[in-house]
Amino acid sequence: MVLFEPDRRRKVAPTLVDQTVTALENAIRDRRLRQGMALPSIRQFARNHGLSTFTVMAAYNRLVARGLLQSRPGAGFRVGRLKQAAPAAVPEWVAPRIGSSWLLADVFADHSISIKAGCGWLPPDWHEQASLPHALRQLSHVPISQMSAYGHPLGYRPLREHIAHHLLEHGFDVEPDQVLLTHGATQAMDIVVRTLLRPGDHVAVESPCYANLLQILALNRIVAHAVPRTTEGIDEETLDSLARAHPIRALFVTTVLQNPTGASFTMAGAFRLLQLAERHDFLVVEDDMSRDLLPGPAPMLASLAGASRVIYLSGFSKNVMPSIRVGYLACAKPLVDPCARTKMLLGLTSSEVMERAVHHLLRDGRHGTYLRGIRERLRQAHDEVAAAMHAHGFEAWTEPGAGMFLWARPPAPRPTGEAMIELATEALKAGIWLAPGSYFDPEGRDEGWLRFNVAYSGDPRLWHFFRQALSLPDPQPS
Amino acid sequence: MVLFEPDRRRKVAPTLVDQTVTALENAIRDRRLRQGMALPSIRQFARNHGLSTFTVMAAYNRLVARGLLQSRPGAGFRVGRLKQAAPAAVPEWVAPRIGSSWLLADVFADHSISIKAGCGWLPPDWHEQASLPHALRQLSHVPISQMSAYGHPLGYRPLREHIAHHLLEHGFDVEPDQVLLTHGATQAMDIVVRTLLRPGDHVAVESPCYANLLQILALNRIVAHAVPRTTEGIDEETLDSLARAHPIRALFVTTVLQNPTGASFTMAGAFRLLQLAERHDFLVVEDDMSRDLLPGPAPMLASLAGASRVIYLSGFSKNVMPSIRVGYLACAKPLVDPCARTKMLLGLTSSEVMERAVHHLLRDGRHGTYLRGIRERLRQAHDEVAAAMHAHGFEAWTEPGAGMFLWARPPAPRPTGEAMIELATEALKAGIWLAPGSYFDPEGRDEGWLRFNVAYSGDPRLWHFFRQALSLPDPQPS
């Protein structure tokens, strides 16, 4: 094999080593030398091209350093994996890392979908109409000099005071400086993961659980072990043996109106979970987005065990509105600074303008009335959707009667795996967004469950679609 | 060594393995068994406690899995590093990872600092006073139904159209769907790193460069190689040999009014850089925050080489105001989706309310006038600060005469390392925020440079402080 004719003029640039590197590089890029192919020995290559073995060795080594060649002791040199395509091409690891669950993100963008049965937010016309405009008008009177800078790393202090007071009312005793405002609760989750966990660390998650949590853990290369959610809490036996078998650093859990099942912990379930956390000495990260949608009281792990055991995450996308993009975490004092530093390096401060707007909204007299109205409306929607499910033979995993979500599956024989993806794709064509259960399963399993947003799932066209697509009989009048 | 008396009653829980695990665990936590101490062999331990070797082996293995014991082939078992302190304690890797450069974040929070010579933003009273209030009042008329939801994953479309139009005016041809709005430009940087790079990947950065970039790369375990910044561009020879020695995937660069040096690329410097990018086939990530502060034209790498080679980052914290927290990236079509997905999983959508506010602000007739005013004011501040520097014998690395930053150092013998940190600490006590150059150095080196924000550095108290702290002679009238 002769790849090129060396240019031997003295003082010519590039050097013979450079020329050899370039020739090999070109041959690899042109696929004359293909991935895995053995190269001639250094001696052989030198002889073929009339070069010194030193020149060839230097060239080979440079290409090894760049990953274009691989060297194995005793086995000579081979062409490495060619990973540098055109640089603007998507790197090969991007697609598999993200996977099909991102159908969820894609449908976010599609406003032609009218029946958002799989979405995670309330219909826009359910929101309080007057309070955000009012808050924005109030903000327009704040002098720019008070509102132009980055603001405090922890976020707008009056809002942190309001949150600390609210948490204290629930029995969770934190000071305003233990509250870190974030760009939504999802950023709070990412900050906790990136600050307190390292790649390779083991954590436990509920099965099923919040889809973005699984993505955040995967992106940070955390090893997530699944613990089945029960209607009263989580499966303690599984958690116990997990914690015996692995150095579990943290458990991520949603105590109230869990996404996606809608289930809430009982007080007994909460106690048993915290006992396990004590015994095995792991942190609990409590994601508590939906508490305000629950009409009655429910356990809050952070208030039971305190900030030395529980990191508390919440935000205002469920109880105010999603476009607010303000969330927070509350934690033990020694953890506040490291978390704030991670927040600052990931995106500097959060938006004080929006934090001031939330502060206005929460103190607006309309807010309490709005929450009561939303809870009542969701209760009615649960009744309506549960009736449609019974009539169509759907199995509900539990019937929370509150919050946004209902976790249910069609009667057997039900679609799973490929058939479920097909069903969701068919639904999209009919203007219906479904959220297959596998999106929320830490192991990607699919047992035919779907997450229903009750605010969107009373639509007769949804049930018409199911009857057609699954060949269900017409419903019996109840 | 006998650690415990096994309870041998049949059917008793816990099992003998459980009991052994607990006894060893307690001995390790009580420090009866200390870190690094050799354990008895399995056979020996079994004999001492009247247990079967199977029981002891199972117990040892479980503790190895949990990291409490370490097993080395042929060397038996040792007590591992006891890493589980009280869980709410700061994990031991947090502090070293963040390091002293986070003095920067700490001073963010301190409003008692009146002379912010080291900060990265304009004084609040320099901002346009009327346009944000006006934008907020306009927004208060938008019906909630149009503004309550999460919004499009790429961000508010009219703002993306505005940005695409603006970039086209600079010769960078992208469509609105190639623009991804983010929570400030720093989040855009994190998104690019997390989407397109993997831990262990090699990249090149300028020396010195934006401090948060270094933190983001470190947090994502990217190997950053330093390339010296020159007054015309970057040191091409270093970049060339770096790219020969390592598989450099990307170069992060600020073309115009660089943070911290204030330097801008010449057209020739930009061309030579892009030739190297072609030759070595790496991506260029162009961080272009301050272009609007430059009075004249300057090269934009993205417009010279296009989106197939350059990912473009910018935002509105320098040309509108920091509290806006809206940034963006513009890139090749195949990269938009993966980046949008990373954005969605890290914190869902960005704030449409703020994006609408920016859109109003940019179209406000006052914006152009404001920018012209700011540029003139910064030019005057540069003159004033440069004069103070000359009078005090300070060495300016370059004199950009525009933008916010001036990179300069005191006359020799100048403080470096510990002495520089001491100087910055003394300054804080005097109400002065200094930004030592080591914060911006990829290798943490300190050659006595400081980043000065000219908008804050004309203050006579700053120069009084320097005269006192560095024993400088009184300045000569010029």
Interface residues (C-beta under 8 A of the other chain):
Chain A: V21 R62 A65 R66 G67 Q84 A86 P87 A88 A89 V90 P91 W93 V94 A95 I98 W102 A105 F108 A109 W121 P124 D125 H127 E128 Q129 L132 P133 H134 L136 R137 L139 S140 H141 V142 P143 I144 S145 Q146 M147 S148 A149 Y150 G151 H152 P153 L154 T182 H183 G184 T186 Q187 D190 R194 T195 L196 R198 P199 N212 Q215 I216 L219 R221 R244 A245 H246 P247 R249 A250 D281 F282 L283 A307 S308 R309 S317 M321 P322 S323 I324 R325 C331 A332 P334 L335 P338 A340 R341 T342 M344 L345 L346 G347 L348 T349 S350 S351 E352 V353 M354 A357
Chain B: V21 R62 A65 R66 G67 Q84 A86 P87 A88 A89 V90 P91 W93 V94 A95 I98 W102 A105 F108 A109 W121 P124 D125 H127 E128 Q129 L132 P133 H134 L136 R137 L139 S140 H141 V142 P143 I144 S145 Q146 M147 S148 A149 Y150 G151 H152 P153 L154 T182 H183 G184 T186 Q187 D190 R194 T195 L196 R198 P199 N212 Q215 I216 L219 R221 R244 A245 H246 P247 R249 A250 D281 F282 L283 A307 S308 R309 S317 M321 P322 S323 I324 R325 C331 A332 P334 L335 P338 A340 R341 T342 M344 L345 L346 G347 L348 T349 S350 S351 E352 V353 M354 A357
